[in-house]
C-alpha cells in the first residue's frame, strides 16, 4: 500500500469521525434547545396567568371606585338635610 493510499484512508476515517461527532453534537444541542424552549413556554404561560389576574384586579378596582362614588353621593345628600 502506498503512502498516498494510507493518507487517503486516514483522511477518510477522520472525515467520517468528524461527521459522526458533528451529528451527535447537533442532536445534543437540539435536545437542550427543546428543553429550554419548553421551560420558557412554561414561564410564559405562568406570566400570562398573572396578566389575566391583573385584568381582574383592574375590573375590581373600577367597581370599588363606583361604589365609593355612590356612597359619597349618598353621604353628601344626607349631610345636606
N, C-alpha and C positions, 0 to 999 in steps of 0.2 A: 504494500500500500504506500502510495506516495504521500509526501508531506502536504501537498495541496488537498488531497482527499481527506486526510486526517483533520486538517484545518477546516475544511468544508463541513465535515461531520460534526466537529466540535462547535462550530458556529451555528449549525442547525439545531443541535441539542440545547445550546444556550438560548437560542431564539424560542424554541418550544418552552423551555423553562420560564422565560420572561413572559410569554403569552399566558401560561398557566398561572403564574404569580399575579399578573395583572387582572385576570378573571377572578381569582379568589379575593383579591383586594377590593375589586369592584363590587362583588357580592356582599362582602362585609360592610363596605361603605353604604351600599343601598339599604341593607338591613338597619344600620344605625340611623340613617336618614328617615326611614319609615317609622322607626320607634320614636324619634324626636318629633316628627310631624304629628304622630298620634298624641304625644304629650302636649304639644302646642294646641291641638284641637280640643283636648280636654280643658285646658286653661281658658280657651276662647269660649267654650260652652259655659263654663263657670262665670266668666266675665259677662256674658250675655244674660245670664240669670240675674246678676246684680243690676244690669240695665233695666230689666223689667221691674225689679223691686223699686228702683228709683222712680220709675214712671208711676207706680202705685203710690209711692210716698208723695209725689207731686200732686196727684189727684186728692189724696187725703188732706194735704195742706190747703188746697183750694177749698175743700168742703169746710175745714176748720175756719178759714177766713170768712167764708159766707156765714157760718154760724155766729161768729164773733160780731159781724156787722149787724145781724138780726138782733142779737142780744143788746148791742149798743143802741140800736134804734129804739128798742122797747124800753131800755133804761132812760133814754132821753125823753120819751113820751111820758113815762111815769114821773120823772122829775119835773116836767112842765105842769103837772096837775097840782 
